[in-house]
Amino acid sequence: MAKSFDFQHAPGHLIRRAHQLAVALFMEETGDFDVTPVQFAILNALMEDPGEDQVTLAGKVAFDAATFGSVIGRLGAKGWVRREPDASDRRRKLLWVTAEGEQAALRMKRAVTKVQGRILGPLNPAERQQLVKLLGKLVAGHEAG
């Protein structure tokens, strides 16, 4: 029996490595925009649901609500997101993408699409579909439980 744990074949380690690769490729392709994957997800989620509250939006993009405000602050400093208190509950913050933020997200779309292709590049078309399906099932299964 081996003394050490075979981490190189452990799903958690492989997922972490895949995440590292995905972020590195994202940063390569979107370097001119000075944006993170989470910031890009936030912009797109707000384009779909303008006026969303901060807590709900953090859940939609699967980001820690406690540190979400600082990410929104950085997007606000760029002029890409507008934050206002909810008229019915001043503690609740509502968010909108500005016209400038929407244009930035649309300009990034081609680069982010290229990233997705690069991430899946080593796989054949059937494997790509299978991986995306299995990752979706894995995430959904854990979110439901």
N, C-alpha and C positions, 0 to 999 in steps of 0.2 A: 504494500500500500504506500502510495506517495505521501511524503511528509507535508507538502504544500498543496494548497487548493489550486486546481487548474483554472485560474481566472481567465486565461486567454480564450477559453471556450465557453465561458459563463455568459448567459444572455445579458446580464446587467453590464458586464464589461464591454461586450460587443455593442450594446445600445449606446453606452457612453462614448465609445470610440466613433460610432457612426454619427452621433451628435456633434462631436468635435470636428469631424470631417465636414458635416453639413454647415456648421457655423463658419469654418474656415473658407469654404467655397462661397458662401453667402458674402462674406466680407471681401473676398477677392473680386467678385462680380459687381458688388454695390459700393465699392470703396469711394467712388466719386460723390456718393450721396451722404456719407457719414451717418449711416443708419444701422440699427441692429435688427435682427430677425423679429424680435418682439415689437419694436417700434413700427416695422413694416406691417406686422399683423394688426396692431392697434389701428393704424391709419385705415387699413382695408375694412376692419370690423366697423369702424365708425362711418365709413362710406356706406356700408350696408344698413347700419342702424344709428343715424345721427341723433344726438341728444341722449345717448345712453348714459346711465350713471356709472361712476368709476368702479364700484364693486361688481356690478353685473358684467361690465366690459372686462375686468380682470379675469373673471371666470371664463368668459368666452375665449380669451386668448391663452388661458391656462397659465396665468402668471400670479405670483404671490401678491395678494391685495395689500399687504403691509408695505411693500416697496414699490407698488404700482404708481403711487403719487409722484415719486421722483422721476420715473420714466415719463409720465405725463408732463411734468415740469420741464424736462429737456425738450419734448416735442413742442411745448408751448413757447419756450425760448427761441426755437427755430421759426416760430410763427405758423406752425403746421396744425396745432390743435388749440381750440378755445375752450376754456373751462369756466362754468358759471354755477353759482349755487342754485339749487332747486327752489322755486318760489314757495312751495308748500313745505319744504324741510331744508332749511339753510345749511344743515350739516351734510346733506347729500349734494355731491358735485356732478353736474351734467356736462357732457363733452360733445364737441362738434369738430369735424375736420374743417380747417379753413380752405378757401379756394387754392391758396398756395400749397397747403398740405396735400390736397387731392391731386393737384398737378404733379407734385413730387412723387406721390405713390404711383401715378399712372406712368411717369417717366421710368420708374424703377421696375415696372412690370416685366419688361423684356429681359432685364438682367436676372430677375428672380425666377422667371421661367427657365432661363438658361441654367441656373443653379440646380433646379429640379432635375433637369436632364443630366447634368454632370454627376449629381449624387447617384443616380441610377445607372450611369454609364457602363459600369462593369457587368451589368446584367443584361440578358437577352429580353426581348419584349414580354414574353410570358412570365419570366422571373420578376420583371418590374411590376407587372399587374399583381402577381402573387404577393410580393413583398408589401406593396401598398395596402392590399386587402388584409393581409395578416397584421400589419401594424395598426390599421384601423380597428380590427377586431380586438387586438391586445389592449389598446387604449380604451375602447368602448367597454370592454369587459371589466376593466379596473375602475372606470368611472361609474359604472352601474353598481358595483359592489361596494 
